[in-house]
Amino acid sequence: MILGLDIGGTNTDFVIFENGEFKQIGTFRTEEVLDRFNDIVGETVAQVRAIGVGIAAWIKDGEFIHAPNLPIIPELDFPRPYIFENDANCFAFFASKETGISNLLGVTIGTGIGGGIITHGEIYRGCGIAGEIGHTYVGGDRHCKCGKTGCLEAYFGGWSLKEFEKEPEILLASGEIYDCDGFEKFCIVLANAVMVLNPEAVAIGGRIGSRLQVEIVEKRVAKYLPTVFKPNFFVIEDDYAVAKGAALLAANEFSLD
């Protein structure tokens, strides 16, 4: 039995992975549990053999270096073998397994915007933090929580939509999200990433991304691409995808089923 966690900017999800199947344990508000993960996990690990943690943080050489959308970076200390990985990398790994595509760009849109790159079935990290397309410069003077100005996330992340537009749930329900300037910027950034990486597929998830209409995203991105660059687009409609990806990564790391 493997425990998978997704520590996001707004929500923290728990899943169990056992015998090739996932079981959803629950979702908590991150701000309410951020300083007591060790205690919460300690209450559930009697049958757990390993733990995988996906977290909304930049990780390099096994160290947390920045977490723009978390008030603090939790100190992880679990009584079982564990690994931690950037949340978008966990999502991309899960999406690769789910779709059977080994060369893939995964993009999460939730509180912030994250990106994960899968090549030949493995996470590509570059020097450690490859894939952070949410902090690609798109212009303008909006300040991002990462400390820069003009990041994509400052126009289309959940926190920025809420601040400058409307609640994301309202924008999605009404379809207004596709008329936002931030959505156009998102599609341009995604097109640029496709040009650079030429992936076989693009998978989109997160609590905002998973509710986008894939046909609209694909059509809008195509405006900015030569016709020879045409990846498959998927929307992964699973709010627990990051936690599941973290569990799968732990299974690989510790050679567990």
N, C-alpha and C positions, 0 to 999 in steps of 0.2 A: 504494500500500500504506500502510495506516494502522495504527499500533500503539495498542492500547487497554490501559490498566492500571487495576486496581482495588487500591488500597492500603487494606486493611481492618485491623481491630483484631487479627485473628489471621492471615489469609491475604492474600497478594498474587497476583493473577491477571494473566496476560498473554494477549492475543489479537491476531491480525492480521485486518484487514478489507481485502478486496481483491475487486474485481469483484462487489460485492454479497454476498459470502459471508465467513463468519467461520471462522478456524482457531485452535484453542486451542493456545497455546504452552506453558503450564505454570503451576504454582502453587508458591509459595514461602512459608515462614513469614515473616511480616512482620518479626518481631524479628531475623531473620537477614540481611535485605537492606535494612532501613530506612535505614542510613547509607551505602549504596553503590548507590542507584538509578541515579545518573548513569553509573557504570561499567558496570552491567549493561545498561542501555538502549544505551549507546554501542557495546556489542558486537553489537547486533542491528539497528542503524539503516542499514546500507548501502543497503537497498532501500526504507526507510521515508520517506514524504513528509511525514508529520505524526504527532503523538502526542496522544492524549487521555488524561487522568489523572482517574480518580475516586478521591477520597480521603475517609476518615472524619474530616472536619474541618469546622468552621464557617468559611465564607468570606464576607467582606463587602468590597465595593469592590475586589475582586481581591486581597485580603490574607487570609492565614490568621489567624483570631482565637482559635481554641480547637480542640483535638483531644482530647477526653476519653479516648478509648481507644487513643491512640498514645503511646508513651513520649517521642517527639520528633516534630516536624513536619519532614519532610525538606526539604532545600534542593534545589529542582528547577532543573536547568540542562542542557537537552538541545540537541544539535547540529542539531535540526530544529524547525520551528514546532510549538508545543504549546499546549494549554489545560489547565486543571485546574478541576474542578468537584466539589461535594459528591457523595459516593457515592450517596446516596439519590436525588438529582436525576438522576444518570446512570441509575439503575435505573428511575425513573419514565419517563424519556424513552424508554428501550428498551422498557418495557412498553407505552407508548402506541403506538410503531411496531409492536410485535409483535401487539397486539390490534386496531389500527386505530381506537382510541378517543382522541379529542383532548382530552377533559376527564376527568382521572383523578387519583386519589390513589394514590401508590406508597408502600409501607411495606416496609422491610427489617428483618429480625430475624436478627442474627448475634451477634457479640460484643456489640454494642449494638443500639439500635433507631433507625432513621432514617426520615424521611418526605420525600417529594418531591411537588410539586403541578404538574400539567400543565393549562394552560388554553389552548384553541384550538391545541393542538399545541406550545406553548412552555412552558418552565420558568417558573413564578411564584416569584419570590424575595422579594417584599415589599421590605423595606429591606435585604435581603441574605441572611437566614438563615431564611426562612419554611419551615415544614414540620417543625420539630424536635419531633415528637410524643413521642419517647422521653423528653423532658425535661419533659413535662407533669406537673403535680403531681397525685399520686393519694393522698397522705396517708402516714401512718406515719413511722417514724424511721430508715429505712435511708438511709445516705449513698450518694450517686451519685458516679461518677467525674468528673462535671462540676463538682462542688463544692457542689451543692445537696443537700437532703434530701427524700425522698419522691417522687422521680421514677419514672415508669413503668419506665424502664430498670433501676432498682435492684430491681425485682421480676420482670421478664420478659426482660431482656437475657441473652445467653448467659453473660456473666461472673457475673451474679447468680444465674441458675439453678444454675450449677455450684457457687457458694458456699453457697447456702441450700437447694437441693433436691438434685438429682443431676446427673450429666453429661447435657447436653441430648439426646445420642444415645439414652441409656437412657430418658429421659422420652418421647421421640418413639416409640421402638420399642414401648414398653409401653402407650402411650396415656395415661400418667399426666399428661402435660403439660396435658391439658384439665381436669384436676382441680386444677391449681395455682391459688393465689390470684392469681398474676401473670397468668395467662391471662384470668381474669375482669376484672382491671383493664385489660388490653390491649383487650379487647372493648368495655369502657365508653369508653375513650379513643378507640377507632376509631369508635364510634357518635357521640361528640361531634364528631369531625372531620367525619363525614359530614353531621351536622346543620348545621355551619357552612359547609361547602364545597358540599354537594349535588352531588358528582361523579357522572358517568355510571357510573364503575366504580372499584373498589378493587382494586389489584394488589398481591399480597404475595410477597415473595421473600427472599433471603438464605439462608444455609446452615441456619438453623432455620426461617424462614418458608416456604421453598419445600417443606418437608416436612410442613407442616400440612395437614390435610384441609379443603378449602375449604368443604364442606358444613357441617362443625361450626362453623367460624368464622362463616359467614354466618348460621346459625341462632342462635348465641349473641349476635352483634351485633344481630340483629333484635329481641331482647328489649328493647333500650334505644332503639328507634327507632319513631316513628309509621309506620304502614304506607305512607304516601305517600313516605317516604324509603327507597327500595329500590334501591340501586345494584347493578350486576353485580359479582360477586366473582370474581377470578382468582387462582390460585397459579401463579407463573412458575417452573417447575421447571428452572432453569438457573443453576448456580453462577457462571457467567461473565457474567451479565446486566449487572452494573455495568461491567465492562471493555468489553463490547460497546456499552453506552450511551455510554461515554466516547469510543469510536472513532467512533460515529455523530455525536456532538457536534463532534468534531474535523473530520469530513468536512463538516459544515454550515458550521463556522467558516471553513474554508479552501477551501470550494467544490470539494471533491474527491469522487470516486465510490469 
